[in-house]
Amino acid sequence: MSTIPASYENNPPILPSMKTFELCIRNFCNFRSLNFILRCMPNLRQFIITIICSPSFSSLCGSMFKGDQWQRLLTNGPFQLDVFDIFLFVKHSDLILDIDVVIKSFDYFASIYDDWYMAIHQFQHTRNNRSKTKELANLFIGIIII
């Protein structure tokens, strides 16, 4: 489902003087929309994004925790980012993630950037204490590259 006007798909508005952009999204976003937004700023040097998913959209936010998706978004654009910060927050979610898989999916950034920093904080409980997959009550991922 796209809300981008058809006339903008191939000819997006360009903001050539935009060097820094901070975006806060509540509820839901997707990589297609983020790609469109970033294409409008070809000279972007700093990108800060905060995504706060509410419980009703938490299942749709699962793709935001896939590092390969962020890699494609941030390396295939016309911009030359020096800094990007990604903050993901899911509150009271039934979203089920394997934290080890999430961390491994961001390995690309750790191998490319010396100053790569990733922090994950969660309040969790499991239905079965033997299970490695955790049901998350709150999840916060902060990813910072300088």
PAKOL-53944 format. One record per residue: x, y, z of N, C-alpha, C, O in turn; residue number from 1. Coordinates in Angstrom, 1 decimal, always signed. Layout:
<rs>
R     nxx     nyy     nzz    caxx    cayy    cazz     cxx     cyy     czz     oxx     oyy     ozz  gumi
R       X       Y       Z       X       Y       Z       X       Y       Z       X       Y       Z   NUM
...
</rs>
This chain:
<rs>
R     nxx     nyy     nzz    caxx    cayy    cazz     cxx     cyy     czz     oxx     oyy     ozz  gumi
R    +0.8    -1.2    +0.0    +0.0    +0.0    +0.0    +0.9    +1.2    +0.0    +1.6    +1.5    +0.9     1
R    +0.8    +2.0    -1.0    +1.6    +3.2    -1.2    +0.8    +4.5    -1.1    -0.3    +4.5    -1.7     2
R    +1.2    +5.5    -0.4    +0.5    +6.7    -0.3    +1.3    +7.8    -1.0    +1.0    +9.0    -1.0     3
R    +2.4    +7.4    -1.8    +3.2    +8.3    -2.5    +2.5    +8.6    -3.8    +2.1    +7.7    -4.6     4
R    +2.2    +9.9    -4.2    +1.6   +10.2    -5.4    +2.3    +9.6    -6.6    +3.6    +9.6    -6.7     5
R    +1.6    +9.1    -7.6    +2.2    +8.4    -8.7    +3.2    +9.3    -9.5    +4.2    +8.9   -10.0     6
R    +2.9   +10.6    -9.5    +3.7   +11.5   -10.3    +5.1   +11.7    -9.6    +6.1   +12.1   -10.3     7
R    +5.2   +11.4    -8.3    +6.5   +11.5    -7.6    +7.3   +10.2    -7.7    +8.5   +10.3    -7.4     8
R    +6.7    +9.1    -8.1    +7.5    +7.8    -8.1    +8.8    +7.9    -8.9    +9.8    +7.5    -8.4     9
R    +8.7    +8.4   -10.1    +9.9    +8.5   -11.0   +10.5    +9.9   -10.9   +11.7   +10.0   -11.4    10
R    +9.9   +10.9   -10.4   +10.4   +12.2   -10.4   +10.1   +12.9    -9.0    +9.3   +13.8    -8.9    11
R   +10.8   +12.4    -8.0   +10.6   +12.9    -6.6   +11.1   +14.3    -6.4   +12.0   +14.7    -7.1    12
R   +10.5   +15.0    -5.5   +11.0   +16.4    -5.2   +12.4   +16.2    -4.6   +12.6   +15.4    -3.8    13
R   +13.3   +17.0    -5.0   +14.7   +17.0    -4.6   +15.0   +18.1    -3.7   +14.7   +19.3    -4.0    14
R   +15.7   +17.8    -2.6   +16.1   +18.8    -1.6   +17.6   +18.8    -1.6   +18.2   +18.2    -0.7    15
R   +18.3   +19.4    -2.5   +19.8   +19.3    -2.6   +20.6   +19.9    -1.5   +21.7   +19.5    -1.2    16
R   +20.0   +20.9    -0.8   +20.7   +21.5    +0.3   +20.5   +20.8    +1.7   +21.1   +21.2    +2.7    17
R   +19.7   +19.8    +1.7   +19.4   +19.0    +3.0   +20.6   +18.2    +3.3   +21.0   +17.2    +2.5    18
R   +21.3   +18.4    +4.4   +22.5   +17.7    +4.9   +22.2   +16.8    +6.1   +22.8   +15.7    +6.2    19
R   +21.2   +17.2    +6.9   +20.9   +16.5    +8.1   +19.4   +16.3    +8.1   +18.6   +17.2    +7.8    20
R   +18.9   +15.1    +8.5   +17.5   +14.8    +8.5   +17.2   +13.9    +9.7   +17.8   +12.8    +9.8    21
R   +16.3   +14.3   +10.5   +15.8   +13.5   +11.7   +14.4   +13.2   +11.5   +13.6   +14.1   +11.3    22
R   +14.0   +12.0   +11.6   +12.7   +11.5   +11.3   +12.2   +10.7   +12.5   +12.9    +9.7   +12.9    23
R   +11.0   +10.9   +13.0   +10.4   +10.1   +14.0    +9.1    +9.6   +13.5    +8.2   +10.4   +13.0    24
R    +8.9    +8.3   +13.5    +7.7    +7.7   +13.0    +7.1    +6.9   +14.1    +7.7    +6.1   +14.8    25
R    +5.8    +7.1   +14.2    +5.0    +6.3   +15.2    +4.1    +5.3   +14.4    +3.6    +5.7   +13.4    26
R    +4.1    +4.1   +14.9    +3.2    +3.1   +14.4    +3.9    +2.2   +13.3    +4.4    +1.2   +13.7    27
R    +4.0    +2.7   +12.1    +4.4    +1.8   +11.0    +5.1    +2.5    +9.9    +4.7    +3.6    +9.5    28
R    +6.2    +2.0    +9.4    +6.8    +2.4    +8.2    +7.4    +1.2    +7.4    +7.5    +0.1    +8.0    29
R    +7.7    +1.4    +6.2    +8.4    +0.3    +5.4    +9.6    +0.9    +4.7    +9.8    +2.1    +4.6    30
R   +10.4    +0.0    +4.2   +11.6    +0.4    +3.6   +11.4    +1.0    +2.2   +12.2    +1.9    +1.8    31
R   +10.3    +0.7    +1.6   +10.0    +1.4    +0.3    +9.8    +2.9    +0.5   +10.3    +3.7    -0.2    32
R    +9.0    +3.2    +1.6    +8.8    +4.6    +1.9   +10.0    +5.3    +2.3   +10.3    +6.5    +1.9    33
R   +10.8    +4.7    +3.1   +12.1    +5.2    +3.6   +13.0    +5.5    +2.4   +13.7    +6.5    +2.4    34
R   +13.1    +4.5    +1.5   +13.9    +4.7    +0.3   +13.5    +5.9    -0.5   +14.3    +6.7    -1.0    35
R   +12.2    +6.1    -0.6   +11.7    +7.3    -1.4   +12.1    +8.6    -0.7   +12.5    +9.5    -1.3    36
R   +11.9    +8.6    +0.6   +12.3    +9.8    +1.4   +13.7   +10.1    +1.2   +14.1   +11.3    +1.0    37
R   +14.6    +9.1    +1.3   +16.0    +9.4    +1.2   +16.5    +9.8    -0.2   +17.4   +10.5    -0.3    38
R   +15.8    +9.2    -1.2   +16.1    +9.6    -2.6   +15.9   +11.1    -2.8   +16.5   +11.7    -3.7    39
R   +15.0   +11.7    -2.0   +14.8   +13.2    -2.2   +15.9   +14.0    -1.6   +15.9   +15.2    -1.8    40
R   +16.8   +13.4    -0.9   +17.9   +14.2    -0.3   +19.3   +13.6    -0.7   +19.9   +12.9    +0.1    41
R   +19.7   +13.8    -2.0   +20.9   +13.2    -2.5   +22.2   +13.6    -1.8   +23.2   +12.9    -1.9    42
R   +22.2   +14.8    -1.1   +23.4   +15.2    -0.4   +23.4   +15.0    +1.1   +24.1   +15.7    +1.8    43
R   +22.6   +14.1    +1.5   +22.4   +13.9    +2.9   +23.7   +13.3    +3.5   +24.3   +12.4    +3.0    44
R   +24.1   +13.9    +4.7   +25.3   +13.4    +5.4   +24.9   +12.8    +6.7   +25.7   +11.9    +7.2    45
R   +23.8   +13.2    +7.3   +23.4   +12.6    +8.6   +21.9   +12.3    +8.6   +21.1   +13.1    +8.2    46
R   +21.6   +11.0    +9.0   +20.2   +10.6    +9.0   +20.0    +9.9   +10.4   +20.7    +9.0   +10.8    47
R   +19.0   +10.5   +11.1   +18.6   +10.0   +12.4   +17.1    +9.6   +12.3   +16.3   +10.4   +11.9    48
R   +16.8    +8.3   +12.6   +15.5    +7.8   +12.5   +15.1    +7.1   +13.8   +15.8    +6.3   +14.4    49
R   +13.9    +7.5   +14.3   +13.3    +6.8   +15.5   +12.0    +6.2   +15.0   +11.2    +6.9   +14.5    50
R   +11.8    +5.0   +15.3   +10.6    +4.3   +14.9   +10.0    +3.7   +16.2   +10.6    +2.9   +16.9    51
R    +8.8    +4.1   +16.6    +8.1    +3.7   +17.8    +6.9    +2.9   +17.3    +5.9    +3.5   +16.8    52
R    +6.9    +1.6   +17.5    +5.8    +0.8   +17.1    +4.8    +0.6   +18.2    +5.2    +0.2   +19.3    53
R    +3.6    +0.8   +18.0    +2.5    +0.5   +19.0    +2.2    -0.9   +18.9    +2.5    -1.6   +18.0    54
R    +1.5    -1.5   +20.0    +1.2    -2.9   +20.0    +0.3    -3.3   +18.8    +0.5    -4.4   +18.3    55
R    -0.5    -2.5   +18.3    -1.4    -2.8   +17.2    -0.6    -3.0   +15.8    -1.1    -3.6   +14.9    56
R    +0.6    -2.4   +15.8    +1.4    -2.5   +14.5    +2.7    -3.3   +14.7    +3.5    -3.4   +13.8    57
R    +2.8    -3.9   +15.9    +4.1    -4.6   +16.2    +4.5    -5.7   +15.2    +5.6    -5.9   +14.9    58
R    +3.5    -6.4   +14.8    +3.8    -7.5   +13.8    +4.3    -6.9   +12.5    +5.0    -7.6   +11.8    59
R    +3.8    -5.8   +12.1    +4.3    -5.1   +10.9    +5.7    -4.5   +11.0    +6.3    -4.3   +10.0    60
R    +6.2    -4.3   +12.2    +7.5    -3.7   +12.4    +8.6    -4.7   +12.4    +9.8    -4.3   +12.5    61
R    +8.3    -6.0   +12.3    +9.4    -7.0   +12.3   +10.5    -6.8   +11.3   +11.6    -7.1   +11.6    62
R   +10.1    -6.3   +10.1   +11.2    -6.2    +9.1   +12.2    -5.1    +9.5   +13.3    -5.1    +9.0    63
R   +11.8    -4.2   +10.4   +12.7    -3.1   +10.8   +13.9    -3.7   +11.6   +14.9    -3.0   +11.8    64
R   +13.8    -4.9   +12.1   +14.8    -5.5   +12.9   +15.8    -6.4   +12.0   +16.5    -7.2   +12.5    65
R   +15.7    -6.2   +10.7   +16.5    -7.0    +9.8   +17.6    -6.1    +9.2   +17.4    -5.2    +8.4    66
R   +18.9    -6.4    +9.6   +20.0    -5.6    +9.2   +20.2    -5.5    +7.7   +20.7    -4.5    +7.2    67
R   +19.9    -6.6    +7.0   +20.1    -6.7    +5.6   +19.2    -5.7    +4.9   +19.6    -5.1    +3.8    68
R   +18.0    -5.4    +5.4   +17.1    -4.4    +4.9   +17.7    -3.0    +5.0   +17.7    -2.2    +4.1    69
R   +18.3    -2.7    +6.2   +18.9    -1.4    +6.5   +20.2    -1.3    +5.6   +20.4    -0.2    +5.1    70
R   +20.9    -2.4    +5.4   +22.1    -2.3    +4.5   +21.7    -1.9    +3.1   +22.3    -1.0    +2.6    71
R   +20.7    -2.5    +2.6   +20.2    -2.2    +1.2   +19.8    -0.7    +1.1   +20.1    +0.0    +0.2    72
R   +19.0    -0.3    +2.1   +18.5    +1.1    +2.1   +19.7    +2.1    +2.2   +19.7    +3.1    +1.5    73
R   +20.6    +1.9    +3.1   +21.6    +2.9    +3.4   +22.8    +2.8    +2.5   +23.7    +3.7    +2.4    74
R   +23.0    +1.7    +1.7   +24.2    +1.6    +0.8   +23.8    +1.8    -0.7   +24.7    +1.9    -1.5    75
R   +22.5    +1.8    -1.0   +22.1    +1.9    -2.4   +21.6    +3.2    -2.8   +21.0    +3.4    -3.8    76
R   +21.7    +4.2    -1.9   +21.2    +5.5    -2.2   +22.2    +6.4    -2.8   +23.4    +6.1    -2.8    77
R   +21.8    +7.5    -3.3   +22.7    +8.5    -3.9   +23.4    +9.4    -2.9   +24.3   +10.1    -3.3    78
R   +23.1    +9.2    -1.6   +23.7   +10.0    -0.6   +24.9    +9.4    +0.0   +25.2    +8.3    -0.2    79
R   +25.7   +10.3    +0.6   +27.0    +9.8    +1.2   +26.9   +10.1    +2.7   +27.4   +11.1    +3.2    80
R   +26.3    +9.2    +3.5   +26.1    +9.4    +4.9   +27.4    +9.3    +5.7   +28.2    +8.3    +5.5    81
R   +27.6   +10.2    +6.5   +28.7   +10.1    +7.5   +28.2    +9.6    +8.8   +29.0    +8.9    +9.5    82
R   +27.0    +9.9    +9.1   +26.4    +9.4   +10.4   +25.0    +9.0   +10.1   +24.2    +9.6    +9.4    83
R   +24.6    +7.8   +10.7   +23.2    +7.4   +10.8   +23.0    +6.7   +12.1   +23.7    +5.9   +12.5    84
R   +21.8    +7.1   +12.6   +21.4    +6.6   +13.9   +20.0    +6.0   +13.6   +19.1    +6.6   +13.0    85
R   +19.8    +4.8   +14.1   +18.5    +4.1   +14.0   +18.1    +3.7   +15.4   +18.8    +3.0   +16.1    86
R   +16.9    +4.1   +15.8   +16.4    +3.8   +17.1   +15.0    +3.1   +16.9   +14.1    +3.7   +16.3    87
R   +14.9    +1.9   +17.3   +13.6    +1.1   +17.1   +13.1    +0.8   +18.5   +13.8    +0.4   +19.4    88
R   +11.8    +1.1   +18.7   +11.2    +0.8   +20.0    +9.9    +0.2   +19.8    +9.0    +0.7   +19.1    89
R    +9.7    -1.0   +20.4    +8.4    -1.7   +20.4    +7.9    -1.8   +21.8    +8.6    -2.4   +22.6    90
R    +6.7    -1.3   +22.1    +6.2    -1.4   +23.5    +5.1    -2.4   +23.6    +4.1    -2.3   +22.8    91
R    +5.2    -3.2   +24.6    +4.1    -4.2   +24.9    +3.7    -4.9   +23.6    +2.5    -4.9   +23.2    92
R    +4.6    -5.7   +23.1    +4.4    -6.3   +21.8    +4.3    -7.8   +22.0    +4.7    -8.4   +22.9    93
R    +3.6    -8.4   +21.0    +3.6    -9.8   +20.9    +4.6   -10.3   +19.8    +4.5   -11.4   +19.3    94
R    +5.4    -9.3   +19.3    +6.4    -9.6   +18.3    +7.4   -10.6   +18.9    +8.0   -10.4   +20.0    95
R    +7.7   -11.7   +18.2    +8.6   -12.7   +18.6    +9.9   -12.6   +17.7    +9.8   -12.7   +16.5    96
R   +11.0   -12.3   +18.4   +12.3   -12.2   +17.7   +13.3   -13.0   +18.4   +13.3   -13.1   +19.6    97
R   +14.2   -13.5   +17.6   +15.4   -14.2   +18.2   +16.5   -13.1   +18.2   +17.0   -12.7   +17.1    98
R   +16.9   -12.6   +19.3   +17.8   -11.5   +19.5   +19.2   -11.8   +18.8   +19.8   -11.0   +18.2    99
R   +19.6   -13.1   +18.9   +20.9   -13.5   +18.2   +20.8   -13.3   +16.7   +21.8   -12.9   +16.1   100
R   +19.7   -13.6   +16.1   +19.5   -13.4   +14.7   +19.5   -11.9   +14.3   +20.0   -11.5   +13.3   101
R   +18.8   -11.1   +15.2   +18.8    -9.7   +14.9   +20.2    -9.1   +14.9   +20.6    -8.4   +14.0   102
R   +21.0    -9.5   +15.9   +22.3    -9.0   +16.1   +23.2    -9.4   +14.9   +23.9    -8.6   +14.3   103
R   +23.1   -10.7   +14.5   +23.9   -11.2   +13.4   +23.5   -10.5   +12.1   +24.3   -10.3   +11.2   104
R   +22.2   -10.1   +11.9   +21.8    -9.5   +10.7   +22.4    -8.1   +10.5   +22.4    -7.6    +9.3   105
R   +23.0    -7.5   +11.5   +23.7    -6.2   +11.4   +25.2    -6.4   +11.3   +25.9    -5.4   +11.5   106
R   +25.7    -7.6   +11.1   +27.1    -7.8   +11.1   +27.8    -7.0   +10.0   +29.0    -6.6   +10.1   107
R   +27.1    -6.8    +8.9   +27.7    -6.0    +7.8   +28.2    -4.6    +8.3   +29.4    -4.3    +8.0   108
R   +27.4    -4.0    +9.1   +27.8    -2.6    +9.6   +29.0    -2.7   +10.5   +29.9    -1.9   +10.5   109
R   +29.1    -3.8   +11.4   +30.2    -4.0   +12.3   +31.5    -4.2   +11.5   +32.6    -3.8   +11.9   110
R   +31.4    -4.9   +10.3   +32.6    -5.2    +9.5   +33.1    -3.9    +8.7   +34.2    -3.9    +8.4   111
R   +32.2    -3.0    +8.4   +32.5    -1.9    +7.6   +32.9    -0.7    +8.4   +33.8    +0.1    +8.0   112
R   +32.3    -0.4    +9.5   +32.5    +0.8   +10.2   +33.2    +0.5   +11.6   +32.8    -0.3   +12.4   113
R   +34.3    +1.2   +11.8   +35.1    +1.1   +13.0   +34.3    +1.5   +14.2   +34.5    +0.9   +15.3   114
R   +33.5    +2.5   +14.1   +32.8    +3.1   +15.2   +31.4    +2.6   +15.4   +30.6    +3.2   +16.0   115
R   +31.1    +1.4   +14.8   +29.8    +0.8   +14.9   +29.4    +0.5   +16.3   +30.3    +0.0   +17.0   116
R   +28.2    +0.9   +16.7   +27.8    +0.6   +18.0   +26.3    +0.2   +17.9   +25.5    +0.8   +17.3   117
R   +26.0    -0.9   +18.6   +24.6    -1.5   +18.6   +24.3    -1.9   +20.0   +25.1    -2.6   +20.7   118
R   +23.2    -1.4   +20.5   +22.8    -1.7   +21.9   +21.3    -2.2   +21.8   +20.5    -1.6   +21.1   119
R   +21.1    -3.3   +22.5   +19.7    -3.8   +22.5   +19.3    -3.9   +24.0   +20.1    -4.4   +24.8   120
R   +18.2    -3.3   +24.3   +17.7    -3.4   +25.7   +16.3    -4.0   +25.6   +15.5    -3.5   +24.8   121
R   +16.0    -4.9   +26.4   +14.6    -5.5   +26.4   +14.2    -5.9   +27.8   +15.0    -6.3   +28.6   122
R   +12.9    -5.8   +28.0   +12.2    -6.4   +29.1   +11.5    -7.5   +28.5   +10.7    -7.4   +27.6   123
R   +11.7    -8.7   +29.0   +11.2    -9.9   +28.4   +10.6   -10.9   +29.4   +10.9   -10.9   +30.6   124
R    +9.8   -11.7   +28.8    +9.3   -12.9   +29.6    +9.1   -14.0   +28.5    +8.8   -13.7   +27.4   125
R    +9.2   -15.2   +28.9    +9.0   -16.3   +28.0    +7.9   -17.1   +28.5    +7.6   -17.2   +29.7   126
R    +7.2   -17.7   +27.5    +6.1   -18.7   +27.9    +6.7   -20.0   +28.3    +6.1   -20.7   +29.2   127
R    +7.9   -20.3   +27.8    +8.5   -21.5   +28.1   +10.0   -21.2   +28.4   +10.7   -20.7   +27.6   128
R   +10.4   -21.4   +29.7   +11.7   -21.0   +30.1   +12.8   -21.6   +29.2   +14.0   -21.1   +29.2   129
R   +12.6   -22.8   +28.6   +13.6   -23.5   +27.8   +13.7   -22.9   +26.4   +14.6   -23.2   +25.7   130
R   +12.8   -22.1   +26.0   +12.7   -21.5   +24.7   +13.8   -20.4   +24.5   +13.9   -19.6   +25.4   131
R   +14.5   -20.4   +23.3   +15.5   -19.4   +23.0   +14.8   -18.2   +22.4   +15.3   -17.0   +22.5   132
R   +13.6   -18.4   +21.8   +12.9   -17.3   +21.2   +12.1   -16.6   +22.3   +11.4   -17.3   +23.1   133
R   +12.1   -15.3   +22.4   +11.5   -14.6   +23.5   +10.4   -13.8   +23.0   +10.4   -13.2   +22.0   134
R    +9.3   -13.7   +23.8    +8.2   -12.8   +23.6    +8.6   -11.5   +24.2    +8.9   -11.5   +25.4   135
R    +8.6   -10.5   +23.5    +9.1    -9.2   +24.0    +8.0    -8.3   +24.5    +7.0    -8.2   +23.9   136
R    +8.2    -7.8   +25.7    +7.3    -6.9   +26.3    +7.7    -5.5   +25.8    +6.9    -4.7   +25.4   137
R    +9.0    -5.2   +25.8    +9.5    -3.9   +25.3   +10.8    -4.3   +24.7   +11.6    -5.1   +25.2   138
R   +11.1    -3.7   +23.6   +12.4    -3.9   +22.9   +12.9    -2.5   +22.3   +12.1    -1.8   +21.8   139
R   +14.1    -2.2   +22.6   +14.7    -1.0   +22.1   +16.0    -1.4   +21.4   +16.9    -2.1   +22.0   140
R   +16.2    -1.0   +20.2   +17.5    -1.2   +19.5   +18.0    +0.2   +19.1   +17.3    +0.9   +18.4   141
R   +19.2    +0.5   +19.5   +19.8    +1.8   +19.1   +21.0    +1.4   +18.3   +21.9    +0.7   +18.8   142
R   +21.1    +1.9   +17.1   +22.2    +1.7   +16.3   +22.8    +3.0   +15.8   +22.1    +3.9   +15.3   143
R   +24.0    +3.2   +16.1   +24.7    +4.5   +15.9   +26.0    +4.2   +15.1   +26.8    +3.4   +15.4   144
R   +26.1    +5.0   +14.0   +27.4    +4.9   +13.2   +27.9    +6.4   +13.2   +27.1    +7.3   +12.8   145
R   +29.1    +6.6   +13.5   +29.7    +7.9   +13.4   +31.0    +7.8   +12.6   +31.7    +8.8   +12.4   146
</rs>
